[in-house]
Amino acid sequence: MFYPTFYCNVTKIRHVVKDRYCYECGQRFNLNYDLKKKDLKNITFKQLEEITCTKCKSVLINTIQKH
């Protein structure tokens, strides 16, 4: 299954996007209220194995196990 992800160039970690303001791990990434087209271009769809944030990955695994 593919998930919407964002690669942070500063921390070199790939997070799973929860909504337009934060990741699944709870960290905020978009403090602006205006979502621009260039922001959407940075979101790519990757498989679970390619996600490097351990908190985002554990949230997804727990969600999958519940269903």
Jmol script that loads the backbone (N, CA, C; Angstrom):
load data "model"
ATOM      1  N   MET A   1       0.842  -1.175   0.000  1.00  0.00           N
ATOM      2  CA  MET A   1       0.000   0.000   0.000  1.00  0.00           C
ATOM      3  C   MET A   1       0.892   1.244   0.000  1.00  0.00           C
ATOM      4  N   PHE A   2       0.444   2.281  -0.652  1.00  0.00           N
ATOM      5  CA  PHE A   2       1.207   3.522  -0.758  1.00  0.00           C
ATOM      6  C   PHE A   2       0.622   4.579   0.175  1.00  0.00           C
ATOM      7  N   TYR A   3       1.517   5.378   0.762  1.00  0.00           N
ATOM      8  CA  TYR A   3       1.115   6.412   1.709  1.00  0.00           C
ATOM      9  C   TYR A   3       1.687   7.752   1.270  1.00  0.00           C
ATOM     10  N   PRO A   4       0.964   8.865   1.538  1.00  0.00           N
ATOM     11  CA  PRO A   4       1.501  10.189   1.194  1.00  0.00           C
ATOM     12  C   PRO A   4       2.639  10.539   2.147  1.00  0.00           C
ATOM     13  N   THR A   5       3.798  10.836   1.610  1.00  0.00           N
ATOM     14  CA  THR A   5       4.966  11.107   2.440  1.00  0.00           C
ATOM     15  C   THR A   5       5.614  12.430   2.050  1.00  0.00           C
ATOM     16  N   PHE A   6       6.408  12.935   2.978  1.00  0.00           N
ATOM     17  CA  PHE A   6       7.167  14.157   2.754  1.00  0.00           C
ATOM     18  C   PHE A   6       8.580  13.926   3.271  1.00  0.00           C
ATOM     19  N   TYR A   7       9.576  14.215   2.447  1.00  0.00           N
ATOM     20  CA  TYR A   7      10.969  14.046   2.832  1.00  0.00           C
ATOM     21  C   TYR A   7      11.519  15.373   3.325  1.00  0.00           C
ATOM     22  N   CYS A   8      11.944  15.402   4.572  1.00  0.00           N
ATOM     23  CA  CYS A   8      12.510  16.611   5.163  1.00  0.00           C
ATOM     24  C   CYS A   8      13.997  16.673   4.838  1.00  0.00           C
ATOM     25  N   ASN A   9      14.416  17.670   4.094  1.00  0.00           N
ATOM     26  CA  ASN A   9      15.818  17.814   3.713  1.00  0.00           C
ATOM     27  C   ASN A   9      16.716  18.188   4.887  1.00  0.00           C
ATOM     28  N   VAL A  10      16.155  18.785   5.911  1.00  0.00           N
ATOM     29  CA  VAL A  10      16.940  19.203   7.070  1.00  0.00           C
ATOM     30  C   VAL A  10      17.306  17.994   7.932  1.00  0.00           C
ATOM     31  N   THR A  11      16.309  17.167   8.256  1.00  0.00           N
ATOM     32  CA  THR A  11      16.545  16.022   9.140  1.00  0.00           C
ATOM     33  C   THR A  11      16.819  14.728   8.380  1.00  0.00           C
ATOM     34  N   LYS A  12      16.602  14.738   7.071  1.00  0.00           N
ATOM     35  CA  LYS A  12      16.803  13.556   6.210  1.00  0.00           C
ATOM     36  C   LYS A  12      15.887  12.404   6.622  1.00  0.00           C
ATOM     37  N   ILE A  13      14.662  12.738   7.015  1.00  0.00           N
ATOM     38  CA  ILE A  13      13.676  11.735   7.438  1.00  0.00           C
ATOM     39  C   ILE A  13      12.440  11.855   6.564  1.00  0.00           C
ATOM     40  N   ARG A  14      11.880  10.710   6.163  1.00  0.00           N
ATOM     41  CA  ARG A  14      10.649  10.683   5.379  1.00  0.00           C
ATOM     42  C   ARG A  14       9.475  10.411   6.327  1.00  0.00           C
ATOM     43  N   HIS A  15       8.553  11.372   6.394  1.00  0.00           N
ATOM     44  CA  HIS A  15       7.379  11.294   7.267  1.00  0.00           C
ATOM     45  C   HIS A  15       6.134  10.950   6.455  1.00  0.00           C
ATOM     46  N   VAL A  16       5.098  10.460   7.145  1.00  0.00           N
ATOM     47  CA  VAL A  16       3.788  10.221   6.541  1.00  0.00           C
ATOM     48  C   VAL A  16       2.919  11.434   6.825  1.00  0.00           C
ATOM     49  N   VAL A  17       2.300  11.972   5.786  1.00  0.00           N
ATOM     50  CA  VAL A  17       1.461  13.162   5.916  1.00  0.00           C
ATOM     51  C   VAL A  17       0.086  12.749   6.447  1.00  0.00           C
ATOM     52  N   LYS A  18      -0.313  13.377   7.560  1.00  0.00           N
ATOM     53  CA  LYS A  18      -1.624  13.098   8.156  1.00  0.00           C
ATOM     54  C   LYS A  18      -2.685  14.038   7.570  1.00  0.00           C
ATOM     55  N   ASP A  19      -2.392  15.317   7.599  1.00  0.00           N
ATOM     56  CA  ASP A  19      -3.284  16.318   7.020  1.00  0.00           C
ATOM     57  C   ASP A  19      -2.434  17.481   6.526  1.00  0.00           C
ATOM     58  N   ARG A  20      -3.033  18.599   6.271  1.00  0.00           N
ATOM     59  CA  ARG A  20      -2.284  19.689   5.655  1.00  0.00           C
ATOM     60  C   ARG A  20      -1.380  20.434   6.626  1.00  0.00           C
ATOM     61  N   TYR A  21      -1.390  20.049   7.905  1.00  0.00           N
ATOM     62  CA  TYR A  21      -0.571  20.741   8.889  1.00  0.00           C
ATOM     63  C   TYR A  21       0.450  19.867   9.604  1.00  0.00           C
ATOM     64  N   CYS A  22       0.238  18.562   9.677  1.00  0.00           N
ATOM     65  CA  CYS A  22       1.141  17.743  10.484  1.00  0.00           C
ATOM     66  C   CYS A  22       1.324  16.337   9.915  1.00  0.00           C
ATOM     67  N   TYR A  23       2.320  15.653  10.467  1.00  0.00           N
ATOM     68  CA  TYR A  23       2.621  14.277  10.104  1.00  0.00           C
ATOM     69  C   TYR A  23       1.887  13.332  11.044  1.00  0.00           C
ATOM     70  N   GLU A  24       1.928  12.041  10.764  1.00  0.00           N
ATOM     71  CA  GLU A  24       1.312  11.039  11.633  1.00  0.00           C
ATOM     72  C   GLU A  24       1.956  11.003  13.015  1.00  0.00           C
ATOM     73  N   CYS A  25       3.240  11.360  13.108  1.00  0.00           N
ATOM     74  CA  CYS A  25       3.938  11.336  14.399  1.00  0.00           C
ATOM     75  C   CYS A  25       3.580  12.540  15.268  1.00  0.00           C
ATOM     76  N   GLY A  26       2.854  13.505  14.724  1.00  0.00           N
ATOM     77  CA  GLY A  26       2.430  14.673  15.494  1.00  0.00           C
ATOM     78  C   GLY A  26       3.245  15.921  15.229  1.00  0.00           C
ATOM     79  N   GLN A  27       4.344  15.807  14.539  1.00  0.00           N
ATOM     80  CA  GLN A  27       5.180  16.964  14.224  1.00  0.00           C
ATOM     81  C   GLN A  27       4.492  17.818  13.166  1.00  0.00           C
ATOM     82  N   ARG A  28       4.526  19.139  13.368  1.00  0.00           N
ATOM     83  CA  ARG A  28       3.900  20.058  12.406  1.00  0.00           C
ATOM     84  C   ARG A  28       4.881  20.411  11.303  1.00  0.00           C
ATOM     85  N   PHE A  29       4.386  20.533  10.081  1.00  0.00           N
ATOM     86  CA  PHE A  29       5.256  20.916   8.974  1.00  0.00           C
ATOM     87  C   PHE A  29       4.759  22.117   8.217  1.00  0.00           C
ATOM     88  N   ASN A  30       3.481  22.369   8.186  1.00  0.00           N
ATOM     89  CA  ASN A  30       2.944  23.485   7.419  1.00  0.00           C
ATOM     90  C   ASN A  30       2.298  24.476   8.382  1.00  0.00           C
ATOM     91  N   LEU A  31       3.047  25.493   8.761  1.00  0.00           N
ATOM     92  CA  LEU A  31       2.512  26.482   9.687  1.00  0.00           C
ATOM     93  C   LEU A  31       1.703  27.556   8.978  1.00  0.00           C
ATOM     94  N   ASN A  32       1.794  27.596   7.652  1.00  0.00           N
ATOM     95  CA  ASN A  32       1.013  28.557   6.878  1.00  0.00           C
ATOM     96  C   ASN A  32      -0.388  28.013   6.664  1.00  0.00           C
ATOM     97  N   TYR A  33      -1.367  28.872   6.668  1.00  0.00           N
ATOM     98  CA  TYR A  33      -2.735  28.446   6.418  1.00  0.00           C
ATOM     99  C   TYR A  33      -3.014  28.280   4.940  1.00  0.00           C
ATOM    100  N   ASP A  34      -2.188  28.916   4.099  1.00  0.00           N
ATOM    101  CA  ASP A  34      -2.372  28.811   2.659  1.00  0.00           C
ATOM    102  C   ASP A  34      -1.536  27.668   2.120  1.00  0.00           C
ATOM    103  N   LEU A  35      -2.181  26.646   1.626  1.00  0.00           N
ATOM    104  CA  LEU A  35      -1.488  25.516   1.027  1.00  0.00           C
ATOM    105  C   LEU A  35      -1.257  25.836  -0.439  1.00  0.00           C
ATOM    106  N   LYS A  36      -0.004  25.889  -0.827  1.00  0.00           N
ATOM    107  CA  LYS A  36       0.343  26.266  -2.188  1.00  0.00           C
ATOM    108  C   LYS A  36       0.594  25.040  -3.044  1.00  0.00           C
ATOM    109  N   LYS A  37       0.561  25.234  -4.339  1.00  0.00           N
ATOM    110  CA  LYS A  37       0.769  24.135  -5.281  1.00  0.00           C
ATOM    111  C   LYS A  37       2.160  23.531  -5.128  1.00  0.00           C
ATOM    112  N   LYS A  38       3.173  24.340  -4.838  1.00  0.00           N
ATOM    113  CA  LYS A  38       4.531  23.827  -4.666  1.00  0.00           C
ATOM    114  C   LYS A  38       4.628  22.925  -3.435  1.00  0.00           C
ATOM    115  N   ASP A  39       3.784  23.176  -2.410  1.00  0.00           N
ATOM    116  CA  ASP A  39       3.757  22.302  -1.241  1.00  0.00           C
ATOM    117  C   ASP A  39       3.239  20.920  -1.609  1.00  0.00           C
ATOM    118  N   LEU A  40       2.245  20.878  -2.464  1.00  0.00           N
ATOM    119  CA  LEU A  40       1.679  19.602  -2.887  1.00  0.00           C
ATOM    120  C   LEU A  40       2.646  18.802  -3.746  1.00  0.00           C
ATOM    121  N   LYS A  41       3.505  19.492  -4.482  1.00  0.00           N
ATOM    122  CA  LYS A  41       4.474  18.793  -5.332  1.00  0.00           C
ATOM    123  C   LYS A  41       5.537  18.063  -4.513  1.00  0.00           C
ATOM    124  N   ASN A  42       5.748  18.479  -3.279  1.00  0.00           N
ATOM    125  CA  ASN A  42       6.742  17.837  -2.418  1.00  0.00           C
ATOM    126  C   ASN A  42       6.220  16.570  -1.761  1.00  0.00           C
ATOM    127  N   ILE A  43       4.926  16.304  -1.855  1.00  0.00           N
ATOM    128  CA  ILE A  43       4.345  15.094  -1.285  1.00  0.00           C
ATOM    129  C   ILE A  43       4.429  13.982  -2.320  1.00  0.00           C
ATOM    130  N   THR A  44       5.059  12.885  -1.935  1.00  0.00           N
ATOM    131  CA  THR A  44       5.171  11.725  -2.822  1.00  0.00           C
ATOM    132  C   THR A  44       4.573  10.509  -2.131  1.00  0.00           C
ATOM    133  N   PHE A  45       4.120   9.554  -2.913  1.00  0.00           N
ATOM    134  CA  PHE A  45       3.510   8.349  -2.374  1.00  0.00           C
ATOM    135  C   PHE A  45       4.538   7.231  -2.350  1.00  0.00           C
ATOM    136  N   LYS A  46       4.802   6.715  -1.146  1.00  0.00           N
ATOM    137  CA  LYS A  46       5.811   5.679  -0.948  1.00  0.00           C
ATOM    138  C   LYS A  46       5.211   4.523  -0.154  1.00  0.00           C
ATOM    139  N   GLN A  47       5.876   3.374  -0.232  1.00  0.00           N
ATOM    140  CA  GLN A  47       5.436   2.208   0.531  1.00  0.00           C
ATOM    141  C   GLN A  47       5.969   2.276   1.951  1.00  0.00           C
ATOM    142  N   LEU A  48       5.425   1.425   2.811  1.00  0.00           N
ATOM    143  CA  LEU A  48       5.756   1.440   4.235  1.00  0.00           C
ATOM    144  C   LEU A  48       7.249   1.233   4.476  1.00  0.00           C
ATOM    145  N   GLU A  49       7.895   0.428   3.668  1.00  0.00           N
ATOM    146  CA  GLU A  49       9.322   0.141   3.846  1.00  0.00           C
ATOM    147  C   GLU A  49      10.206   1.365   3.600  1.00  0.00           C
ATOM    148  N   GLU A  50       9.710   2.332   2.856  1.00  0.00           N
ATOM    149  CA  GLU A  50      10.503   3.514   2.504  1.00  0.00           C
ATOM    150  C   GLU A  50      10.354   4.655   3.502  1.00  0.00           C
ATOM    151  N   ILE A  51       9.468   4.517   4.484  1.00  0.00           N
ATOM    152  CA  ILE A  51       9.245   5.552   5.495  1.00  0.00           C
ATOM    153  C   ILE A  51      10.318   5.404   6.566  1.00  0.00           C
ATOM    154  N   THR A  52      11.031   6.487   6.868  1.00  0.00           N
ATOM    155  CA  THR A  52      12.141   6.412   7.810  1.00  0.00           C
ATOM    156  C   THR A  52      11.824   6.960   9.198  1.00  0.00           C
ATOM    157  N   CYS A  53      10.720   7.651   9.376  1.00  0.00           N
ATOM    158  CA  CYS A  53      10.322   8.137  10.697  1.00  0.00           C
ATOM    159  C   CYS A  53       9.726   6.966  11.479  1.00  0.00           C
ATOM    160  N   THR A  54      10.339   6.626  12.587  1.00  0.00           N
ATOM    161  CA  THR A  54       9.888   5.462  13.352  1.00  0.00           C
ATOM    162  C   THR A  54       8.523   5.689  13.994  1.00  0.00           C
ATOM    163  N   LYS A  55       8.235   6.923  14.417  1.00  0.00           N
ATOM    164  CA  LYS A  55       6.937   7.212  15.035  1.00  0.00           C
ATOM    165  C   LYS A  55       5.810   7.124  14.007  1.00  0.00           C
ATOM    166  N   CYS A  56       6.025   7.685  12.822  1.00  0.00           N
ATOM    167  CA  CYS A  56       5.016   7.606  11.760  1.00  0.00           C
ATOM    168  C   CYS A  56       4.775   6.152  11.363  1.00  0.00           C
ATOM    169  N   LYS A  57       5.850   5.402  11.264  1.00  0.00           N
ATOM    170  CA  LYS A  57       5.750   3.999  10.874  1.00  0.00           C
ATOM    171  C   LYS A  57       4.980   3.188  11.911  1.00  0.00           C
ATOM    172  N   SER A  58       5.236   3.432  13.204  1.00  0.00           N
ATOM    173  CA  SER A  58       4.542   2.678  14.250  1.00  0.00           C
ATOM    174  C   SER A  58       3.059   3.025  14.302  1.00  0.00           C
ATOM    175  N   VAL A  59       2.708   4.295  14.038  1.00  0.00           N
ATOM    176  CA  VAL A  59       1.295   4.680  13.994  1.00  0.00           C
ATOM    177  C   VAL A  59       0.583   3.940  12.861  1.00  0.00           C
ATOM    178  N   LEU A  60       1.223   3.855  11.704  1.00  0.00           N
ATOM    179  CA  LEU A  60       0.629   3.142  10.575  1.00  0.00           C
ATOM    180  C   LEU A  60       0.478   1.656  10.857  1.00  0.00           C
ATOM    181  N   ILE A  61       1.486   1.052  11.448  1.00  0.00           N
ATOM    182  CA  ILE A  61       1.423  -0.384  11.753  1.00  0.00           C
ATOM    183  C   ILE A  61       0.319  -0.661  12.750  1.00  0.00           C
ATOM    184  N   ASN A  62       0.167   0.183  13.773  1.00  0.00           N
ATOM    185  CA  ASN A  62      -0.905   0.011  14.757  1.00  0.00           C
ATOM    186  C   ASN A  62      -2.282   0.166  14.113  1.00  0.00           C
ATOM    187  N   THR A  63      -2.405   1.104  13.185  1.00  0.00           N
ATOM    188  CA  THR A  63      -3.669   1.309  12.481  1.00  0.00           C
ATOM    189  C   THR A  63      -4.008   0.104  11.612  1.00  0.00           C
ATOM    190  N   ILE A  64      -3.004  -0.445  10.938  1.00  0.00           N
ATOM    191  CA  ILE A  64      -3.226  -1.614  10.080  1.00  0.00           C
ATOM    192  C   ILE A  64      -3.635  -2.814  10.912  1.00  0.00           C
ATOM    193  N   GLN A  65      -3.010  -3.008  12.075  1.00  0.00           N
ATOM    194  CA  GLN A  65      -3.310  -4.154  12.922  1.00  0.00           C
ATOM    195  C   GLN A  65      -4.716  -4.070  13.507  1.00  0.00           C
ATOM    196  N   LYS A  66      -5.239  -2.870  13.733  1.00  0.00           N
ATOM    197  CA  LYS A  66      -6.584  -2.707  14.283  1.00  0.00           C
ATOM    198  C   LYS A  66      -7.647  -3.130  13.273  1.00  0.00           C
ATOM    199  N   HIS A  67      -7.339  -2.981  11.990  1.00  0.00           N
ATOM    200  CA  HIS A  67      -8.319  -3.327  10.962  1.00  0.00           C
ATOM    201  C   HIS A  67      -8.053  -4.722  10.570  1.00  0.00           C
TER     202      HIS A  67
END
end "model"
wireframe off; spacefill off
backbone 0.3
color backbone group
